[in-house]
Amino acid sequence: MIGKKVPNVTFRTRVRDESIGGPNPFRWQDVETADYFGGKRVILFSLPGAFTPTCSTFQLPDFEKLHGEFKSEGIDEIYCISVNDAFVMNAWGKSQNLVNIKLIPDGSGEFTRKMGMLVSKDNLGFGMRSWRYAAIVHNGVVEQWFEEEGHSDNADSDPYGVSSPQNILENLRLRQAA
């Protein structure tokens, strides 16, 4: 994966637009891969699903808490992508009180599939989801790759550690020191 460009896809997002009014002031907005990754150095992390235990208890909240430390290591943005639709991702972000992390809905799994990370999780009743991974992406090109072991369909476990924010931050600091 290192040295490869992230796939070019169109993400169907929902953005707040007060001009709409009413109880649900959101509109559809297409966002291209280049909009997220062009001209920036970002962390992209992917996980099996919004509202799932490891993702909601550790991974997403820890990236949020460590955001300032990542900024000081030269990271412009941190994105969390999941094979969930924009409604689910927005509700999850609200429930997590996110301020710094941006959520990317990959509802159809197109980006995840093109990254080679789409797996079946039918054994959990999830259907097709992302394997847990993270990457440092500079101007759309993968600079560093952090993939959890055991990448497979219907895996018996959901490993978490390699793609943790703590591990990524440690790697960034070690590279900076070298």
TAHUFEN-V124867 format. One record per pair of residues at least 24 apart in sequence whose ideal C-beta (glycine too) atoms are under 10 Angstrom apart, sorted by the first residue. I is the first residue (numbers start at 1). J is the second residue. D is the distance in Angstrom with one decimal. If there is no record, write none. Layout:
I|J|D  I|J|D
//
This chain:
1|115|7.8  1|116|7.8  1|117|9.4  1|133|8.6  1|135|6.9  1|142|4.9  1|143|10.0  1|144|9.2  1|145|4.4  1|146|9.8  1|147|7.8  2|135|8.8  2|136|9.6  2|141|8.8  2|142|5.5  2|143|7.0  2|144|6.9  2|145|5.5  3|141|6.6  3|142|6.6  3|143|8.4  3|145|9.7  4|115|9.0  4|116|9.6  4|135|9.7  4|137|9.9  4|140|9.7  4|141|7.0  4|142|5.3  4|145|9.2  5|33|8.8  5|37|8.8  5|137|9.1  5|139|9.2  5|140|5.3  5|141|5.5  5|142|7.8  6|33|5.9  6|34|9.5  6|36|8.5  6|37|5.8  6|42|9.7  6|44|7.5  6|111|7.7  6|114|8.4  6|115|7.1  6|135|8.0  6|137|5.9  6|140|5.6  6|141|7.6  6|142|6.8  7|33|6.6  7|110|7.7  7|111|5.8  7|112|9.2  7|113|8.5  7|114|3.5  7|115|6.4  7|116|9.6  7|140|9.7  8|32|7.1  8|33|4.8  8|34|7.2  8|37|9.7  8|111|9.2  8|114|8.5  8|140|8.7  9|33|5.6  9|106|7.9  9|108|8.8  9|110|4.9  9|111|4.7  9|112|9.6  9|113|9.4  9|114|6.8  9|115|9.9  10|35|9.6  10|110|8.4  10|111|9.5  11|35|8.6  11|36|7.7  11|81|8.6  11|86|8.2  11|89|9.9  11|104|5.8  11|105|6.2  11|106|6.8  11|107|8.3  11|108|9.5  11|110|8.8  11|111|7.3  12|85|7.8  12|86|6.1  12|105|6.8  12|106|9.5  12|107|6.3  12|108|8.3  13|85|9.8  13|86|5.2  13|89|8.3  13|90|8.6  13|102|9.9  13|103|9.0  13|104|7.7  13|105|6.1  13|107|9.7  14|85|8.8  14|86|4.2  14|87|6.7  14|89|8.4  14|90|5.7  14|105|8.0  15|86|9.0  15|90|9.1  16|90|8.8  24|87|9.9  26|86|8.5  26|87|8.9  26|90|7.5  28|86|8.0  29|86|9.1  31|104|7.9  31|105|9.5  33|104|9.7  33|111|7.4  33|114|9.7  33|137|10.0  33|140|7.0  34|139|9.6  34|140|6.9  36|77|7.7  36|79|6.3  36|81|9.2  36|102|7.9  36|104|6.7  36|111|9.8  36|137|8.9  36|140|8.8  37|77|8.9  37|79|8.5  37|137|5.5  37|138|8.6  37|139|6.9  37|140|4.3  37|141|8.6  38|139|6.5  38|140|6.1  39|76|8.6  39|138|9.5  39|139|5.9  39|140|8.7  40|75|8.8  40|76|4.2  40|77|5.8  40|79|9.8  40|137|8.1  40|138|7.8  40|139|7.0  40|140|8.8  41|70|10.0  41|73|9.4  41|74|5.9  41|75|5.9  41|76|5.4  41|77|8.3  41|136|6.9  41|137|7.4  41|138|4.6  41|139|7.5  41|143|7.6  42|70|9.6  42|75|6.5  42|76|5.9  42|77|4.5  42|78|6.7  42|79|5.9  42|102|9.1  42|135|8.7  42|136|7.4  42|137|5.2  42|138|7.9  42|139|9.4  42|140|9.5  42|143|9.8  43|67|9.7  43|70|6.4  43|73|9.7  43|75|5.6  43|76|9.3  43|77|7.7  43|78|4.6  43|79|7.1  43|80|9.2  43|101|9.3  43|134|6.3  43|135|7.4  43|136|5.8  43|137|7.7  43|144|9.1  43|146|9.3  43|163|9.9  43|165|8.1  43|168|6.4  43|169|9.4  43|172|8.9  44|77|9.1  44|78|8.1  44|79|5.0  44|80|8.0  44|81|6.2  44|104|8.1  44|111|9.6  44|115|9.2  44|133|8.5  44|134|6.6  44|135|5.0  44|136|8.0  44|137|5.5  44|142|8.7  45|78|7.5  45|79|7.4  45|80|5.6  45|81|7.5  45|82|9.5  45|101|9.0  45|130|9.7  45|132|8.1  45|133|7.2  45|134|3.9  45|135|7.7  45|146|8.1  45|163|5.8  45|164|9.1  45|165|7.9  45|168|8.0  46|79|9.1  46|80|7.4  46|81|4.8  46|82|6.5  46|83|8.4  46|104|9.0  46|106|8.1  46|111|8.8  46|112|6.6  46|115|7.8  46|117|6.4  46|129|9.2  46|130|4.3  46|131|7.5  46|132|6.7  46|133|5.4  46|134|7.2  46|135|8.5  46|147|9.8  46|163|8.0  47|80|6.9  47|81|8.2  47|82|5.7  47|83|9.4  47|84|9.7  47|129|8.5  47|130|6.5  47|131|9.1  47|132|5.4  47|133|8.7  47|134|9.2  47|148|9.8  47|158|9.1  47|160|8.8  47|163|8.1  48|82|7.4  48|83|8.1  48|84|9.6  48|119|8.6  48|121|6.3  48|124|8.1  48|126|6.6  48|129|4.7  48|130|6.3  48|131|7.9  48|132|6.5  48|155|9.8  48|158|6.5  49|82|5.8  49|83|7.2  49|84|6.1  49|88|8.4  49|92|9.0  49|121|8.3  49|124|9.2  49|126|6.2  49|127|9.8  49|129|5.9  49|130|8.3  50|80|8.9  50|82|5.6  50|83|9.5  50|84|4.7  50|85|9.4  50|88|5.1  50|89|5.9  50|90|9.5  50|91|7.6  50|92|3.8  50|93|8.5  50|95|8.9  50|96|9.1  50|103|7.9  50|105|9.0  51|82|9.8  51|84|8.6  51|88|7.6  51|91|8.2  51|92|5.7  51|95|7.6  51|96|9.4  52|82|9.0  52|84|9.9  52|92|9.6  52|124|9.1  52|126|8.6  52|129|9.2  52|158|8.4  53|158|8.9  54|132|8.1  54|158|6.2  54|159|9.5  54|160|5.2  54|164|9.8  55|80|8.3  55|82|7.7  55|92|8.6  55|96|9.7  55|132|8.4  55|158|9.3  55|160|8.9  56|92|7.5  56|95|8.0  56|96|6.8  58|160|7.0  58|164|7.3  58|165|8.9  58|166|9.6  59|132|8.0  59|134|9.0  59|160|6.8  59|163|7.4  59|164|6.8  59|165|7.2  60|92|8.0  60|93|8.8  60|96|5.8  60|98|7.6  60|101|6.6  60|103|8.6  60|165|9.2  61|96|6.6  61|97|9.1  61|98|9.0  61|101|9.2  61|165|9.4  62|164|6.9  62|165|4.6  62|166|6.9  62|169|9.6  63|98|9.4  63|100|8.1  63|101|5.4  63|134|9.1  63|164|9.0  63|165|4.6  63|166|9.9  63|168|8.7  63|169|9.6  64|93|10.0  64|96|7.2  64|97|8.2  64|98|6.0  64|99|7.1  64|100|5.8  64|101|5.2  64|165|8.9  65|100|9.2  65|165|8.0  66|100|9.4  66|164|9.9  66|165|4.9  66|166|7.5  66|168|8.9  66|169|6.0  67|98|9.8  67|99|8.1  67|100|3.9  67|101|6.9  67|165|9.0  68|100|8.2  69|165|8.8  69|166|10.0  69|169|5.9  69|172|8.9  69|173|9.0  70|100|9.0  70|136|9.7  70|165|7.6  70|168|7.9  70|169|6.5  70|172|7.4  71|100|8.7  72|169|9.9  72|172|9.6  72|173|9.8  72|176|9.9  73|136|9.7  73|168|9.4  73|169|7.0  73|171|9.7  73|172|4.4  73|173|6.7  73|175|8.9  73|176|6.4  74|136|9.5  74|138|9.4  74|172|7.7  74|175|10.0  74|176|7.9  75|136|7.5  75|138|9.9  75|168|9.2  75|169|9.3  75|172|7.5  76|138|9.5  77|101|8.7  77|102|6.3  77|137|9.6  78|102|7.2  78|134|9.6  78|165|8.4  78|168|9.6  79|103|7.5  79|104|5.3  79|134|10.0  79|135|9.9  79|137|8.7  80|104|6.9  80|134|9.5  81|105|7.9  81|106|5.3  81|111|6.6  81|112|7.2  81|115|9.0  81|117|9.6  81|130|7.1  81|133|9.8  82|106|6.5  82|107|9.3  82|109|9.6  82|112|8.4  82|129|7.7  82|130|6.3  83|107|7.1  83|108|7.9  83|109|4.4  83|110|9.3  83|111|8.8  83|112|5.5  83|113|9.0  83|117|9.5  83|118|7.2  83|119|9.7  83|121|9.5  83|126|8.6  83|127|8.3  83|128|6.4  83|129|4.9  83|130|5.4  84|109|9.7  84|129|8.7  84|130|9.6  101|165|9.9  106|130|7.4  115|142|9.1  116|147|9.8  116|151|8.8  117|147|7.9  117|151|7.5  118|153|9.5  119|151|7.0  119|152|6.6  119|153|5.1  119|154|7.9  119|155|7.3  120|152|9.0  120|153|4.0  120|154|5.7  120|155|9.4  121|153|7.9  121|154|6.7  121|155|7.8  121|158|8.9  122|153|7.9  122|154|6.0  123|153|8.5  123|154|4.2  123|155|7.9  123|156|7.8  124|154|8.2  124|155|9.4  124|158|8.7  126|154|9.9  128|153|9.3  131|155|8.2  131|158|9.4  131|159|9.5  131|163|9.5  132|158|6.8  132|159|7.0  132|160|6.3  132|161|9.5  132|162|8.3  132|163|5.4  132|164|9.6  133|162|8.1  133|163|5.5  134|162|7.9  134|163|4.0  134|164|8.2  134|165|8.2  134|167|8.4  134|168|5.8  134|171|9.9  135|163|9.0  135|168|9.2  136|168|7.3  136|171|8.3  136|172|7.4  136|175|9.3  143|175|9.4  144|168|7.8  144|171|6.5  144|172|8.1  144|175|7.9  146|171|7.6
//
